[in-house]
Amino acid sequence: MIEYTALKKVNENKDMTILSIGNELNITKSGASKIVNRLEKKGYIIRIQSPLDGRVCCVQISEQAKPVINKIEQKYVGYLENMFKDLDPEKVDNIKESLDILVDLVHTQGFI
């Protein structure tokens, strides 16, 4: 799961540093490096020099990773649709609204 989350963050943000991946995942730079190493070994990300500062290493998503990310997202959407299929639409809207509030709170107040 953490590898997928890292992939998703890298996919959403171009030229992420390993430190910024660690910050996004709320883990140490060392932990982020290990995840990046595993993803690079699988061929899902590539390391590049920062276009702004040649001393900084950034990571980008590889072409090989794009279908993998899409497949995981489609599977997850199908799982959620199946989970909520028997609920009435009003309850689903209430759940969505509650989750939106929770996400906003986590973004504004941080995560433990």
Residue, then its C-alpha position, 0 to 999 in steps of 0.5 A: m500500500i505504501e508503494y502505491t501511495a508513493l507512486k500516486k504522489v509521484n504521479e501527481n507531482k512532477d520532479m518530487t524529491i525523495l525528501s518530499i515523498g517522505n514528507e508526503l507519506n509522513i516517513t523519514k527520508s531513509g524510509a522514503s529512499k527504501i521505497v523509491n529503491r524498490l519502485e525503481k527496481k520494479g521499473y515504476i519510477i526513474r531518478i533524474q536530476s532536478p531541473l532547478d538544482g543539479r545537486v538534487c535527485c528527483v523521481q518521476i513515474s515511468e511509462q511502465a507504471k502508468p497502466v499499473i496505477n490505472k489498474i489499481e485505481q480501477k480495482y479500488v473504484g470497483y471495490l467501493e462501488n460494490m461496497f456501496k451498491d446496496l446503500d441508498p444514494e442519500k447515505v452514500d452522499n452523507i459518507k462522501e461528505s463526511l470523508d471530504i470533511l475528514v480529508d480537509l481536516v487532515h490537510t489543514q491540521g495535519f496527521i498524527 
